Amino acid sequence: MTPISTPAESLAYQMAVIALYLDLPETPLRASASDQLQARYWFQHGASFAIVQTALWLGSLRRLLRPADAPPLSAIRSLAYFHPVVQELLQAPVPDSYRAHLQRKIQPYLRAQPGPQDSGR
């Protein structure tokens, strides 16, 4: 059973997902309408923010840490790029220790560096 949510909860979730997405390397500087729809879809289908956050970090790191001699990839143009990774993590969630590892690995690449209040997540 899906818990009942308020429009404010949905909007806060969507805004947090979009902000995270826009802070990643190789993503657009502005979200599109389809990006907002993707964030809403994940909320409506019960993908926790932690799962989406982990998926965005993991998807970005998979791109960033490719072998140096691999052909370059084009920039990410849509939040939907990460949908398969979200699905992967919904089927096989990772432990919190792995999430913390991903967070440490992605930090140097983020556009907006976290403040002291973000360090314990």
C-alpha positions as CSV (number, residue, x, y, z in Angstrom):
1,M,0.0,0.0,0.0
2,T,1.4,3.4,-1.0
3,P,1.2,6.0,1.7
4,I,-0.9,9.1,1.0
5,S,1.3,12.1,0.2
6,T,0.6,15.8,-0.1
7,P,1.2,18.0,-3.1
8,A,3.9,19.7,-1.0
9,E,5.7,16.4,-0.4
10,S,5.6,15.6,-4.1
11,L,6.9,19.1,-5.0
12,A,9.7,18.9,-2.4
13,Y,10.8,15.5,-3.7
14,Q,10.7,16.7,-7.3
15,M,12.7,19.8,-6.5
16,A,15.3,17.8,-4.6
17,V,15.7,15.3,-7.5
18,I,16.0,18.1,-10.0
19,A,18.6,20.0,-7.9
20,L,20.6,16.8,-7.5
21,Y,20.4,16.1,-11.2
22,L,21.5,19.7,-12.2
23,D,24.5,19.5,-9.8
24,L,25.9,16.4,-11.6
25,P,28.6,16.8,-14.2
26,E,27.7,16.4,-17.8
27,T,24.0,17.4,-17.2
28,P,22.1,20.5,-18.4
29,L,22.2,23.7,-16.5
30,R,18.3,23.8,-16.5
31,A,15.7,21.1,-16.1
32,S,13.3,20.5,-18.9
33,A,9.6,19.7,-18.6
34,S,10.4,16.1,-19.3
35,D,12.9,16.1,-16.4
36,Q,10.2,17.3,-14.1
37,L,7.8,14.6,-15.4
38,Q,10.5,12.0,-14.7
39,A,11.0,13.2,-11.1
40,R,7.2,13.1,-10.6
41,Y,7.0,9.6,-12.1
42,W,9.5,8.3,-9.6
43,F,7.7,9.9,-6.7
44,Q,4.3,8.6,-7.8
45,H,5.8,5.1,-8.2
46,G,7.4,5.0,-4.8
47,A,11.1,5.4,-5.6
48,S,12.6,6.8,-2.5
49,F,14.8,9.8,-2.7
50,A,17.7,7.7,-1.4
51,I,17.2,5.2,-4.3
52,V,17.1,8.1,-6.9
53,Q,20.0,9.8,-5.3
54,T,22.1,6.6,-5.3
55,A,21.1,6.0,-8.9
56,L,22.2,9.4,-10.1
57,W,25.5,9.1,-8.3
58,L,26.1,5.6,-9.6
59,G,25.1,6.5,-13.2
60,S,27.3,9.5,-13.2
61,L,30.3,7.7,-11.7
62,R,30.0,4.9,-14.2
63,R,30.4,7.5,-16.9
64,L,33.1,9.5,-15.2
65,L,35.3,6.5,-14.3
66,R,35.4,4.8,-17.6
67,P,38.8,3.9,-19.0
68,A,40.7,6.8,-20.4
69,D,41.0,5.2,-23.8
70,A,37.2,4.7,-24.1
71,P,35.4,6.8,-26.7
72,P,33.9,10.0,-25.2
73,L,30.2,10.0,-24.4
74,S,27.9,12.8,-25.2
75,A,26.5,15.0,-22.4
76,I,23.4,13.7,-20.5
77,R,20.4,15.5,-21.9
78,S,17.6,14.1,-19.8
79,L,16.9,12.9,-16.3
80,A,15.4,9.8,-18.0
81,Y,19.0,8.7,-18.7
82,F,19.1,7.5,-15.1
83,H,15.8,5.6,-15.2
84,P,17.4,2.2,-15.9
85,V,19.8,2.7,-12.9
86,V,16.8,3.6,-10.7
87,Q,15.1,0.4,-11.8
88,E,18.3,-1.6,-11.1
89,L,18.5,-0.3,-7.6
90,L,14.8,-0.8,-6.9
91,Q,15.3,-4.5,-7.7
92,A,18.7,-4.8,-5.9
93,P,19.1,-2.0,-3.3
94,V,22.6,-1.3,-2.1
95,P,23.7,-1.0,1.5
96,D,24.1,2.4,3.2
97,S,27.9,1.9,3.3
98,Y,28.0,1.7,-0.5
99,R,25.8,4.8,-0.8
100,A,28.3,6.6,1.5
101,H,31.2,5.3,-0.7
102,L,29.4,6.7,-3.8
103,Q,28.8,10.0,-2.1
104,R,32.5,10.4,-1.3
105,K,33.5,9.4,-4.9
106,I,31.1,11.9,-6.6
107,Q,31.8,14.9,-4.3
108,P,34.8,16.3,-6.4
109,Y,32.7,16.2,-9.5
110,L,29.6,18.0,-8.3
111,R,28.9,21.6,-9.5
112,A,27.5,22.7,-6.1
113,Q,29.6,21.6,-3.2
114,P,27.7,20.6,-0.1
115,G,27.6,22.8,3.0
116,P,28.2,21.5,6.5
117,Q,24.5,20.6,6.9
118,D,24.8,18.1,4.0
119,S,27.8,16.2,5.3
120,G,25.9,13.6,7.3
121,R,23.5,12.3,4.7
